[in-house]
Amino acid sequence: MTITAIREKLHDYIDSADVKRVQALYSKMEDDISEKKLSTEKKIALLEQAANDPLFLADQKEIMDDFHLIDDENI
């Protein structure tokens, strides 16, 4: 079974399940859901740090300088 099929089956189950079953399923998965959210928050924090990192900004400027000559070219 493909992951898409599994997701569809889970989605259908959640849509049709009663409140008690949805709550029971959520309580079993709550830690995983929280960890995923936390990792997203960590990623955002790292991106915010990169925006002020001198080495990252220097690399970014170097790349922009390398490509500035072709930015206005028409393909």
Stockholm file with secondary structure:
# STOCKHOLM 1.0

chainA/1-75         MTITAIREKLHDYIDSADVKRVQALYSKMEDDISEKKLSTEKKIALLEQAANDPLFLADQKEIMDDFHLIDDENI
#=GR chainA/1-75 SS CCHHHHHHHHHHHHHHSCHHHHHHHHHHHHHHHHHHHHHHHHHHHHHHHHTTCHHHHHHHHHHHHHHTTTTTCCC
#=GC SS_cons        CCHHHHHHHHHHHHHHSCHHHHHHHHHHHHHHHHHHHHHHHHHHHHHHHHTTCHHHHHHHHHHHHHHTTTTTCCC
//
